[in-house]
Amino acid sequence: MRYVPYRLIAPFFVGHLRGVADHRRNDRIEALSAQFFDAVRPLYRFVDAQDIELHPAWAEYLAANYPIVAAWAERRWISYLQSRNPIVPAVSEKTGPPSRRAPLISQTRYWRNVIATWPERPKCIYSGDDIEPDGFDLDHFLPWTFVCHDAIWNLLPVSPRANSAKGNRLPDRSYLSAFAAAQHRGLMTAKQIMTADDWETATAPFLGDLRLAARDLLDPAALGDSYARLVGAQLDIARTIGFEPGWRW
């Protein structure tokens, strides 16, 4: 309240404010908003210490075009936040309540088909429970509220009780190598059972988000290094912005 109400309408009086000392600008802007209310038509003028009066032309414009103005303001706000937080993913999804989450239909189908071909049941990387093709939860290794996406590279079948216990917390780093190994095994199987088109669609996020070349996608060392480097960094960022770290079963 000390500066914003005055500086917000300063652009209407650029010429009149030239050379005015900063500590005198508030008083000068207040006086100008009253003096030129009808001639310059600033957004508002000051009535007293607590109240402003919108110019009628601006009041009419805002009433008619509020969605446009609000969208412009939100875009500028998001651009500002992104410039100050360049390594935080999905900033645009963090300026309001999380959007509604889509059902994980294709991702569940991917993992169900993969697991069904294995001769033995995989183990949950958290609890050690057997994972059944029709009885697992898909866990977002990096919480959905942090990444705001459902890419397969961040999803892994786990036991329902482990998924429930983990919630929105960050897993301990000790799980990262097992997570990467399970993803590699899933990719190896998917390559054998998927059509070329389905394989390309399923693996595009791996290549883009994990910054992998296609030739390295099935290389366990390259995939593990990518997870350690990029997902490890994302764990650090998520911890910095307030997600609870170090969850263990």
LOLO-872268 format. One record per residue (C-alpha): residue in one letter; residue number from 1; x, y, z negated. Coordinates in nm, 4 decimals. Layout:
N
- A,NUM,X,Y,Z
...
% end
This chain:
249
- M,1,0.0000,0.0000,0.0000
- R,2,0.2972,0.2326,-0.0365
- Y,3,0.3933,0.2364,0.3321
- V,4,0.1752,0.0187,0.5567
- P,5,-0.1443,0.2317,0.5671
- Y,6,0.0625,0.5297,0.6791
- R,7,0.3155,0.3668,0.9117
- L,8,0.0444,0.1659,1.0880
- I,9,-0.0910,0.4838,1.2490
- A,10,0.2459,0.6593,1.2881
- P,11,0.2622,0.5743,1.6631
- F,12,-0.0307,0.8147,1.7211
- F,13,0.1876,1.1036,1.6034
- V,14,0.5345,1.0280,1.7385
- G,15,0.5959,1.3815,1.8620
- H,16,0.4759,1.5443,1.5415
- L,17,0.6896,1.3181,1.3245
- R,18,1.0130,1.3726,1.5096
- G,19,1.2703,1.5061,1.2631
- V,20,1.0480,1.4559,0.9558
- A,21,1.2425,1.3014,0.6662
- D,22,1.1332,0.9514,0.5720
- H,23,1.0309,1.0471,0.2189
- R,24,0.7932,1.3110,0.3600
- R,25,0.6343,1.0993,0.6327
- N,26,0.3445,0.9618,0.4289
- D,27,0.2144,1.3090,0.3426
- R,28,0.2695,1.4282,0.6984
- I,29,0.0854,1.1299,0.8525
- E,30,-0.2054,1.1760,0.6133
- A,31,-0.2372,1.5411,0.7118
- L,32,-0.2043,1.4667,1.0848
- S,33,-0.4722,1.1968,1.0720
- A,34,-0.7196,1.4553,0.9429
- Q,35,-0.6044,1.7416,1.1657
- F,36,-0.6156,1.5434,1.4906
- F,37,-0.8913,1.2949,1.4069
- D,38,-1.1076,1.4054,1.7002
- A,39,-0.8336,1.5121,1.9423
- V,40,-0.5847,1.2235,1.9137
- R,41,-0.8315,0.9692,1.7783
- P,42,-0.6018,0.7717,1.5462
- L,43,-0.7265,0.4380,1.4217
- Y,44,-0.8405,0.5996,1.0959
- R,45,-0.7919,0.8963,0.8652
- F,46,-0.7490,0.9103,0.4903
- V,47,-1.0527,1.0091,0.2859
- D,48,-0.8902,0.9819,-0.0564
- A,49,-0.6287,0.7691,-0.2346
- Q,50,-0.8426,0.4550,-0.1999
- D,51,-1.0447,0.4980,0.1195
- I,52,-0.9958,0.5367,0.4911
- E,53,-1.2448,0.6206,0.7651
- L,54,-1.2216,0.4366,1.0948
- H,55,-1.2537,0.6560,1.3999
- P,56,-1.5936,0.5814,1.5576
- A,57,-1.4362,0.4975,1.8944
- W,58,-1.2019,0.2483,1.7333
- A,59,-1.4806,0.1028,1.5189
- E,60,-1.6822,0.0425,1.8349
- Y,61,-1.3842,-0.1091,2.0150
- L,62,-1.2981,-0.3440,1.7284
- A,63,-1.6573,-0.4574,1.6929
- A,64,-1.6732,-0.5421,2.0626
- N,65,-1.3265,-0.6945,2.0980
- Y,66,-1.2426,-0.8412,1.7594
- P,67,-1.1563,-1.1936,1.8907
- I,68,-0.9032,-1.0431,2.1331
- V,69,-0.7436,-0.8241,1.8649
- A,70,-0.7336,-1.1087,1.6130
- A,71,-0.5728,-1.3441,1.8657
- W,72,-0.3120,-1.0818,1.9560
- A,73,-0.2304,-1.0236,1.5885
- E,74,-0.2025,-1.3969,1.5224
- R,75,0.0287,-1.4437,1.8211
- R,76,0.2576,-1.1637,1.7049
- W,77,0.2546,-1.3039,1.3508
- I,78,0.3467,-1.6530,1.4755
- S,79,0.6250,-1.5095,1.6943
- Y,80,0.7634,-1.3274,1.3913
- L,81,0.7511,-1.6402,1.1739
- Q,82,0.9137,-1.8542,1.4439
- S,83,1.1958,-1.6013,1.4913
- R,84,1.2677,-1.6128,1.1168
- N,85,1.2342,-1.9930,1.0940
- P,86,1.3813,-2.1219,1.4214
- I,87,1.4391,-2.4797,1.3050
- V,88,1.1005,-2.5372,1.1400
- P,89,0.8743,-2.7418,1.3695
- A,90,0.5179,-2.6489,1.4635
- V,91,0.5135,-2.3049,1.3025
- S,92,0.1892,-2.2261,1.4848
- E,93,0.0207,-2.5139,1.2990
- K,94,0.1341,-2.3815,0.9600
- T,95,-0.0276,-2.0370,0.9663
- G,96,-0.3633,-2.1753,0.8570
- P,97,-0.5247,-2.4918,0.7241
- P,98,-0.4121,-2.8076,0.9101
- S,99,-0.6182,-2.8837,1.2148
- R,100,-0.8283,-3.1982,1.2200
- R,101,-0.6173,-3.5087,1.2689
- A,102,-0.6884,-3.7298,1.5671
- P,103,-0.7343,-4.1066,1.5179
- L,104,-0.4184,-4.3066,1.5842
- I,105,-0.5789,-4.5355,1.8410
- S,106,-0.3028,-4.5662,2.1005
- Q,107,-0.0282,-4.5688,1.8370
- T,108,-0.2021,-4.8485,1.6443
- R,109,-0.2473,-5.0454,1.9659
- Y,110,0.1242,-5.0042,2.0458
- W,111,0.2379,-5.1431,1.7139
- R,112,-0.0289,-5.4133,1.6952
- N,113,0.0740,-5.5492,2.0357
- V,114,0.4410,-5.5342,1.9418
- I,115,0.4001,-5.7101,1.6084
- A,116,0.1746,-5.9789,1.7530
- T,117,0.4600,-6.1074,1.9738
- W,118,0.7092,-6.1509,1.6902
- P,119,0.7531,-6.5068,1.5575
- E,120,0.7621,-6.3853,1.1979
- R,121,0.5813,-6.1054,1.0224
- P,122,0.7859,-5.7881,0.9723
- K,123,0.8355,-5.6510,0.6245
- C,124,0.7234,-5.3103,0.5046
- I,125,1.0383,-5.0988,0.4746
- Y,126,0.9098,-4.9585,0.1465
- S,127,0.7356,-5.2375,-0.0457
- G,128,0.8729,-5.5470,0.1267
- D,129,0.5192,-5.6774,0.1877
- D,130,0.4439,-5.8740,0.5038
- I,131,0.2901,-5.6598,0.7785
- E,132,-0.0062,-5.8265,0.9484
- P,133,-0.1082,-5.7188,1.3017
- D,134,-0.4571,-5.6333,1.1780
- G,135,-0.3758,-5.5234,0.8256
- F,136,-0.1302,-5.2330,0.8267
- D,137,-0.1303,-4.8562,0.7904
- L,138,0.0727,-4.6282,1.0155
- D,139,0.3021,-4.4132,0.8056
- H,140,0.4322,-4.0748,0.9213
- F,141,0.7935,-4.1018,0.8070
- L,142,0.8159,-3.7216,0.8224
- P,143,0.4789,-3.6073,0.6805
- W,144,0.2154,-3.5099,0.9332
- T,145,0.1648,-3.1766,0.7587
- F,146,0.5297,-3.0990,0.8370
- V,147,0.5610,-3.2187,1.1978
- C,148,0.1915,-3.1797,1.2970
- H,149,0.2089,-3.4552,1.5579
- D,150,0.1507,-3.8305,1.5914
- A,151,0.4481,-3.9299,1.8080
- I,152,0.5328,-4.3001,1.7851
- W,153,0.8967,-4.2281,1.7003
- N,154,0.7771,-4.0962,1.3616
- L,155,0.5203,-4.3725,1.2970
- L,156,0.5819,-4.7167,1.1517
- P,157,0.3528,-4.9933,1.0262
- V,158,0.3690,-5.0191,0.6463
- S,159,0.1602,-5.1835,0.3791
- P,160,-0.1536,-4.9868,0.2879
- R,161,-0.0497,-4.9636,-0.0756
- A,162,0.2908,-4.8190,0.0180
- N,163,0.1350,-4.5670,0.2540
- S,164,-0.1085,-4.4585,-0.0153
- A,165,0.1678,-4.4275,-0.2749
- K,166,0.3951,-4.2240,-0.0452
- G,167,0.1274,-3.9733,0.0486
- N,168,0.2673,-3.6395,0.1649
- R,169,0.6104,-3.6853,0.0091
- L,170,0.9446,-3.7211,0.1850
- P,171,1.0947,-4.0696,0.1794
- D,172,1.4347,-4.1237,0.0256
- R,173,1.7167,-4.1131,0.2801
- S,174,1.8008,-4.4732,0.1989
- Y,175,1.4987,-4.5781,0.4088
- L,176,1.6164,-4.4004,0.7225
- S,177,1.8397,-4.6762,0.8572
- A,178,1.5677,-4.9405,0.8099
- F,179,1.3185,-4.7099,0.9781
- A,180,1.5485,-4.6615,1.2799
- A,181,1.6157,-5.0374,1.3011
- A,182,1.2416,-5.1138,1.2988
- Q,183,1.1858,-4.8542,1.5708
- H,184,1.4602,-5.0133,1.7817
- R,185,1.3081,-5.3583,1.7459
- G,186,0.9697,-5.2166,1.8422
- L,187,1.1141,-5.0544,2.1532
- M,188,1.2900,-5.3728,2.2597
- T,189,0.9632,-5.5644,2.2403
- A,190,0.7570,-5.2896,2.4031
- K,191,0.9953,-5.2853,2.6974
- Q,192,0.9177,-5.6528,2.7615
- I,193,0.5395,-5.6423,2.7263
- M,194,0.4460,-5.3005,2.8701
- T,195,0.3942,-5.1952,3.2279
- A,196,0.6458,-4.9497,3.3681
- D,197,0.3971,-4.6630,3.3510
- D,198,0.2923,-4.7384,2.9929
- W,199,0.6563,-4.7710,2.8894
- E,200,0.7397,-4.4319,3.0385
- T,201,0.4452,-4.2696,2.8617
- A,202,0.5226,-4.4306,2.5264
- T,203,0.8924,-4.3469,2.5294
- A,204,0.8777,-3.9880,2.6595
- P,205,0.8566,-3.8442,2.3043
- F,206,1.1589,-4.0517,2.1978
- L,207,1.3660,-3.9060,2.4799
- G,208,1.2515,-3.5478,2.4305
- D,209,1.2213,-3.5149,2.0546
- L,210,1.5183,-3.7332,1.9605
- R,211,1.7294,-3.5911,2.2466
- L,212,1.8155,-3.9308,2.3863
- A,213,1.9168,-4.0232,2.7372
- A,214,1.7066,-4.3024,2.8889
- R,215,2.0120,-4.5299,2.9026
- D,216,2.0606,-4.4925,2.5240
- L,217,1.7018,-4.5588,2.4218
- L,218,1.7579,-4.9328,2.3654
- D,219,2.1070,-4.8920,2.2222
- P,220,2.0715,-4.9521,1.8454
- A,221,2.3775,-4.7432,1.7610
- A,222,2.2704,-4.4453,1.9717
- L,223,1.9134,-4.4611,1.8418
- G,224,2.0327,-4.4916,1.4828
- D,225,2.2704,-4.1982,1.5240
- S,226,1.9906,-3.9865,1.6674
- Y,227,1.7603,-4.0670,1.3763
- A,228,2.0353,-4.0017,1.1236
- R,229,2.1236,-3.6686,1.2821
- L,230,1.7873,-3.5210,1.3774
- V,231,1.5422,-3.6808,1.1354
- G,232,1.7946,-3.6393,0.8563
- A,233,1.8094,-3.2673,0.9326
- Q,234,1.4297,-3.2476,0.9367
- L,235,1.4191,-3.4064,0.5908
- D,236,1.6465,-3.1276,0.4667
- I,237,1.4280,-2.8591,0.6246
- A,238,1.1089,-3.0084,0.4839
- R,239,1.2627,-3.0200,0.1367
- T,240,1.3704,-2.6564,0.1695
- I,241,1.0184,-2.5372,0.2499
- G,242,0.8613,-2.7219,-0.0403
- F,243,0.7916,-3.0881,0.0419
- E,244,0.8677,-3.3228,-0.2458
- P,245,1.1831,-3.5223,-0.1571
- G,246,1.3309,-3.8566,-0.2535
- W,247,1.0194,-4.0737,-0.2762
- R,248,1.0945,-4.4404,-0.3395
- W,249,0.8688,-4.7422,-0.3824
% end
